[in-house]
């Protein structure tokens, strides 16, 4: 079955810049040049939330892994962390000295990255939004930065036409990919963590093996590629381009699988859901579209099960790394994990409980931060009132 358009959302008043699904797929967040975020419910007839706070275009949005927070970066140089509920409360902090182009949570939800036109990538803790360190070897705007799935590496893409790979612990650049004919709009890690995909203004998508720094696949299009997203199985890649199309690339066969038309004008952003059965796209036509994936469901279901049962990710995806363009993959079968059903259920239950606790901790920390900001504002107002009173008294006595 071909991918199909499930729903489309209208509510923004300018181009969409970024989209992301919550982990349970109940919500979808979008950012826009209209300075707003919108949280869309995937349930029919449920109203969307419009979050107002940024003073300029919202360039990037992302749900935290728990789904209890949303991060946004803006042209107003700030980052906001929102609680995605009807109140729309957020904490705000000045993160950079120029536009914030990219926000990204680590997979454990403990830290997040920001990338900016001030040529830096910064790493922060989620709790209390504490600044940790900067990465600053780019010589032009940094458009995108991402953590690797295991959180040990960071990749960044820049208008200096390079993609840089960083070691998070040593904070050193361990490799620069320089073979790009234009600015680099977007970069992301393959779910295995062994490859990256890069989208550029030179109309190309390139897939690199970061262990051998070798180009694996190269797709030449007819228009600037603005955004891309890996399917959770690692077998497919979806892209959004200035020619208004979304393209689905089959990484196993090394070929274009589908070209989808829906947006009027440039398709600006695209993202798969965490399970891969849906993907969302946004465009300069102010529309957010939700698509049903439909293709090869059984095939990628097997791969996801294999990954979850503890099979080495390298083993699951080794064929992608070994092939060049147009190689073929032998389907990997899920291996017996050697654990009984009860143990697996207990582990799943424990993982769910821990995830819930982390989510609640996110909300509590965020609530404390909001209260602290309000308290600071109140103190500032009190000081201002006292100063005004003193001035009035002084003027009367003089």
N, C-alpha and C positions, 0 to 999 in steps of 0.2 A: 504493500500500500504506500502511496505517496504521502509526504507531509501535507497536512491540511490546516487551514486557518480556523481556529476554534472560536476566538473572541477578539474584538478590538475595543480599546478604551480611548475615549476622548474627554479631555478636561484641561490639558495643558494649553497655554496660550503662546507657545513658541516651540522651537525645535527640541526634541528629546535628545538628551546627551548620554543617558546611562540607564540600564535596567538590571534588576536582579530578583530572583525568587527567594522566598523564605524556605527554610529547610523542609517544612511540611507542605509546601506548595499552596498554603491557604492564602498567602499574600504575595503581591508583586510590588516592588518599589520602582519608581521612575524619577529621574531628575531631569530638569529642563532649563533652557535658557531664560525661561520666565521667572527664575529665582525661587521656584517652588519645588518641593518633593510631593509626590502623590503615592499613597499606599492604596493599591487596588485589591479588593477582595475577589478571590476566585469563585466565591459563591454567587450565584445569580441574584440580582436585585438587592445586593448589599452595597450601600453607598461607599464611595472612596473617601479617604481622608486627604485633605490638602494641608501640608505643613509649610507654614510661612515663618521665616526667621532670617534666612540669608538675604543680604542686601544687594546681591548681584547674581548672575547666572550660576546655577548648580551644575557642576561639570561631571560629578561622579557620585554614585551611591552604591552601598553594599550592605546586605544583612550580615549580622554576626553569625557564626556557626550555630549558635543556640537559637537564633531567630528572635531574641529578646531585645536586640539593639539594631539600629540602622546608622551607618556612618555616611556623612555627605561632605564633599569638598566643593569649594566655590571660588568664583572669580573675586569674591570679597576678601580672599586670602585666609579665610577661616575654615575650620573643620567643626562640624556639629555631630554629636552623638544623640540620637533620638530614641525615645521609647515609643515603638510603633502602635500606640493605642489612640483612642479618640481625643485624649488631652493634647497629644502632640508635644510633650515636654522635651526639652533638649538642653544640653550643656554646650557652650561654645568656647573655642579658644583660637587665638591667632597662631596658626601653625607655620606659616611661611611669609615671606616678604613679597610674594606675587601669587597669581592664580594657582589654586590647588587643582590639579588635573586628575588625580587618581587616589583612591583609598582602597585598602585591601587588608582584611583580617587574616591573621595566621590561623591554621586549621584547628589549633587548640583554643582559639578565641581570647588568648591572653595579651596579644599585642596586635598592632596594626601599622601599616605603612602609609605614608603620604608622598606624593610626587608633585613637583611644582615647576612653574616657569622661572623660579629663582635658581634653577639648575641643580637642585638637591633632591635627594630622597631622605625622608626622616622616618625613624622608628619610634613608636610610642607604646606605653602600656595602656591597656583598655581601662583598667581600674585607676581612677584619679587622673587619667590622661597625662601621665608623666612622660616627658621627653627622655629618650634614651640616647640616641646618637644620629648623626647625619652621614650620608654617603654623598661625596661631592666631587666627583671627577668628570662629570658631564660638562660640556662647554656650551650647551644650549638648553632650551626648555626640555624638561622631562615629562613626557606625556603619559607614561604608564609604568607602574612597578607592581610586582607580584612576589609573594612568598612561594617557595617550593612546597609541595604537599607535606614534607616532613619538617618544614620550617627552618631548615639549616642553610638554605640558599635564598638569595633575592635576585630577581632579574629586573632590569630597568631599560626603558626604550626612550630615545631622545631625538630631538630635531637636529642633533649633531651627527645624525645618520649612523649612530652606533647603538648596539644592544650590549649592556654590560651585565656580567654575572658576578655576584658578590658572595663572599662567605660571611654569614651573619655573625659568627663568633669573632673572627679576626677583623671583620669590617673592611677587608681588602677586596679589591677587584681582582678576580682570578682569571677572567677572560673578557675580551671585547670582540664582539662580532661586528665587523666593519663593512661587510660586502653588501651594502644597501645603496640603491641608486637614488633614494629620496629620504624624506623624514620618516621616522618610525612611529606609527600611530598607536600600535597596540602590541602587547606581548603577553603570552601566558604559558604556564607549565603544562605539559602533558600529565595526565593523572599518575603516571608511573614516576614522574620526577626526573626522567632520564632525557627528555627532549623539551624543546620550547618551540612555539609557533610565533611568527612575527608577521605583522601586517604593515604595509607601507604605502607612501604616496607614489611610489614607482609602480603601482598597480599589481604588486606581487604579494603572495603568501609564501613564506619559507619555513620549513621545519628543520631544526638543527638538533643533532645529537650532542648534548653538552658534555658527555664523557670523553668523546674523541674530537669534539669541536668540528664535526663533519656535517655538511649539508646533506640531508636525507631526501627532502622533496622540495620542489619549486613549482609554484603555480603562477602562471602569468595571466592576469585578467585584462580587462579593457578600461578599468576605472580605479580610482583611489580606493584602497581597502581601509575602512575606518575602525573595524572591530572584529574580533573573532572569539570563539568559545569552543573548547574541547567537549565532546560527549564524554560522560563519566566512564564509559568503557574504554576510551582512548582510541576507538576505531574510526571516529568521524570528527570533522571539524566544520563548524558553521561560520560564515563570514558575512559582513554587512558592507556594502559598497556604495560609492557615489552614483553609480548607474541605477540606483533604486532597487537593486536585487539583493537577495540573500542567496548564498551558494553553500551547498553541503558537499564537502569533499570526503571521499572514501580513502582513508589513509592506508588501508590494507591493499587496495588495488592501485593506489596512486592515481586516482582520476576524479574528475568532477561527476558527482552523482545527481544532484538536482540544482536547478536555478529557479528560485521562487520570486514571483512578482506580487507585490501587495502595496508597497509604499509609493506615494507620489512624490518624487524627488529623492534626494540621497537617503539611504538607510544608514543611520549613524551609529547604532549600537545593537548588540545581540548577545544573548546568554542562555545556555541550557539550564534547566532545573537540576537539582542535585541528583535526581534519579534518571534524568535524561529522556523521560517520556514527553516532556514539553520543552519548548524554547520560546523566548520572548524577543521582540525586536522593537526598536524605536526609530523614528525618522524625522526629517526636517518638516514633514507634513503634520507634526504635532500629535501623531497617533502612536499608540502602543499596541502592538499586535501579539497575540498568543497563538502559537502553532502547536499542533499535535505532531510528534515526531513520526510515528507509524512504522518507519522502516526497520526491518531485521530485529524485531523485538526479542525473539527467542535467542538470537545470537548474542546480543549484548547483555541480556539477562543472565546468561551462563557466565559471561566474563565478570559481571558484577558479583555474582555468587562466589566465584572463584576468589576474587579479591577479598571478600568479606570473610571467607572461611580460613584465611591466613596463608593462602598460597602467595609465594614471593611475587611482588608486582613486577620485578624485572623478568621473572619467568613468564608471566602472563603476556608481557608486551615485547618479548625479545625479538619477535619477528619484524616488528615495525622498525627497530633499530638496525637489524641486519639487512633489511631490504633497501634498495635505492628507489627511484621513481618507478612505479609500475611493477613492484615485486608482488608476491602472493603470500598469503598467510595461511598456515595450517591452523584450523580452529583449535584453541586450547580447551580441553575439557576440565571441568572442576575436579580437583583431586580430593580424595577422602581426607578429611582433616584429622581423622583418628580420634575424634572426641564424640562422646555420646550426645544424644539430643537434649538430655536434661542439663548437662554442663553448658551447652550452647545457650539454652534458654536462660539459665542463671546468669551467664556472662552478659547476655543481651539486656536482661533486667537491670543488672548492676550498672551497665553502661548508660542505660536510659535514666536511671536515678541520678548518676553523677552529672549527666548532661542537664537534667532538670535543676539540680543544685547550682551548677555553674550559671545557668540562665537566670535563676533567682538572684544570685550574687551580682550578676550584671545589672539587673534592675535596681537592686538595693544600692549599689555603688553609684549608679547614675542618679538615683533619687537624692542621695546624700550630696552629690556634686551640684544638683539643681538647687537644693536648699542652701548650700554654701554660697552659690552665686547670688541667690536672693538676699542672703544675710549680708553679703558684701555690698550689694546695692543699697540695702536699708541703712547700713553704717555710713556709706558715702552720703546718702541723703541727709542723715542726722548731722553729720559734720558740716555739710553745706548750710543747713538751717542754723546751726550754732554760729558759724562764721557770719552769716547774714545778720543774726541777732546782735553779735558783737559789734559789727559795723554800724548798725542802727544806734546802739547805745553810745558808741564812740562819737558818732555824728551829732547826737543830742547833747552830749556832755561838752563837746567842743563848741 
